[in-house]
């Protein structure tokens, strides 16, 4: 590493205009977060309100923290170290510890640079103007960028991968094209997932489209496994589609958990985990994706299990040809988001059930309530609580 030379210190700080515009942007983002989660907190279920409230606090706190950091941050390059100061205090990085660097995101009119030390995974981030001052360029010496190293290795692997074509030029061109195709198809798959998450109406179409879209993306990835993959690695030129499947799995699991009353929870959980483990390990083996990260296999099985849970729950009822069996019970207690109901059908003792505002407005304490129990196509019983017809008014 050549020794840094030039005139020091060099101070880098965003202009007043950039800092103010960034602060305004964070304020607008905080308002959007507050409006979104504030609207979501009208949910009738207490634990859901608490969860949305936690997200609201975390989101607004991040916006405030980031705005304060941008307004007060200053980077100072000395001959042998760099100092970053802000409202959080002062942090120092010795130049002798520099192992590699990488361009980060642009922020408040400056370019972020990530500095790396041996055996330290988290980077030390500094802000510099672009183009960088000659003294700052000299400060980095002959240490090369990690981003450039990664791009070089990825290009070499793309040019050497015969699955992309016959010549290096053709392989590189096809690798870039495959990345674009995979990105557009993944975004098309995420669209029904967003529909099912924000406004699942009509319910069967929104949730059903999400189930089908995720399965289709898995099948396309299997068909194009020489050029596509699920799990992203640093130097692999093949595009990854696993992130879109994971989003579908999260949305489906959330919808199933919030929208369905399940009696046989244990059976559904065991079936989902068994299916997830079989599918996750099977797909990973079929596609030859054997990451050394021990959490990789856990992520595959977890994603497949969530997907199985989210898909099995509605399909269990939709594919059931048998008619429901009706029961009548008494409302013992009515709360803001739940009802305590006397023993009925499969329950030998009084039970608490989470319900929505629609049902709470149509039943009363000491009054009747009816339940329709469905056997389930997969033998997983579910039920719907509703006002009794004769008493619904």
Phi, psi and omega in degrees: 000124179286150183284138179295141178224163179126183182272127181231155002279159173243122182255135178238120178213142181296152177292161180302320181297315181294321181292318179294317180296323178294318179297320178295318178299319178293325178295318178296318179298319179298321178294321178295316178300315180297319181293317182295306183284334175295320177293323181291336183284002174283358178303148184278343185273126186299313183296330178290321175299317179297320179296313178298321178298320178296318177296322179297312180298315181296316182294313180293321179299319178299316180299317179295315181299313183295319180296316178297320180296317180294323182290331188248356187281140175216134178251130180238120177266120171258176184297322186239005178201167177233141183239130175245121180237143177200190180296341179283348182120202184240132178235144184234146178227120180281133182298329181296339181273355185292122179255320180197167177218166184205142175291138176250208182280158173275137185209134181043047175077003179240163177260128178280141177236131179262123179255136184242143175246156177300136174065011177242114186284322183282130181282158172262117189260134177231163179245134178226156175281151177239125002288148185289148175302147180303323180294324178290319177300320179292330181299324179287339178061223182261017176285125185271165182280138175296325180297318179294320177298315182296317179296320181296315180294318180297319178295318179298318181290323178296317181292338182263353184272109184293344179294341182266353180151189186263327182246157178304320181294317179295320181296316180295317179296318180291325179297318177295317180296320179297324178298318179294316181299314180298322180295315181294319179293321178297319178295323177296328178287325181290333182303307178295331177295320177295321177300312181293329182284312187274318184210080183283072180218124356293140191299311183299321182290316182295309182289319178299320178296324178293318178299311183294319183298316179296318179295318179298319179295321177298315180296319178297319179296322178294316180297322182257033187296342176287338183241342180242168176205173177263317189258129183276133172235163191297314191253005182279126181286346183283138179289149181254139181244000185299330183297323180290321177296321179296318178298318177299318180297317179297314181296315181296317180295320179295315178298317181296320182291322184275331193257350187234139175263111185253134176272310184271066182300316184298317180295317179296317180296314180297316180297320180293316181293318179298315178295319180296317180295318180295313181292315182299309180294320180297314179295318181300319179289317181300319183273356178067029180262102185237071179296145178282347179292121182297337179281349182297312180297321178299318180296319178298311183293319179297314179299314180295324180292317177297319179295316180298317179298314182292331180273319182295324185300306178287321181297328179302324180270319183296326184268003182278116181277346185283146177289157179285160177248126187263143177228157179237137180219183181240137176282113181276318180215143177242124179246183184289337181219012180205164176232141170259121189243143179296167180303138178203149173046245184284352183254120182273355180221162178303145183229151172262130180234131175286132181221166179267173182297325181304314181286322180300326181284350186246000175231165179218157181299132183086352180267175182277158173213145183245155180224133173256121181257131180249134182295321180091135180297332180255015179076020178253108185285140176224168181210160174237131173268141182202162175295146175292139188303316183292341184249003186284342180080000000 
